[in-house]
Amino acid sequence: MKKLIDYTKILRSKNAGPLFITFDLIFNTKEDMEYVEKRLRKEEIARVYDVKENAIDIISYGVVNSIKITFPRKNISGSLEDSDIYGCQQHMPLANILI
């Protein structure tokens, strides 16, 4: 098994509005994307980010060898409790998931 980041060309996080965080997984090849797509589990993402499994959306874009993952932020972007206003520092727990 390898870490998710080992399969991607780009793995990044960012805000999807003030209430959601989204992750872009962009792959060099369709084969890598399909391999990860078959093995990526909402249960693991929910565990790593402490969110409800049914709140996670995983969308594949085969035309551009990418997968998008979106779920609600724990804290609204810019609130006093928020530690990452742009959501750009949230990708490493996902990057380290074993595939």
Number of C-alpha atoms within 10 A of each C-alpha: 6 10 13 19 21 15 21 20 12 13 21 19 21 19 21 17 14 16 13 17 23 24 22 18 24 22 23 14 15 15 12 16 22 17 12 18 16 9 10 16 14 18 14 14 19 16 11 13 15 11 17 14 16 10 11 17 13 15 13 15 11 13 7 13 18 24 20 17 17 19 22 19 19 14 16 19 21 12 11 9 11 14 13 16 17 17 22 14 13 18 19 13 12 19 17 14 17 14 17
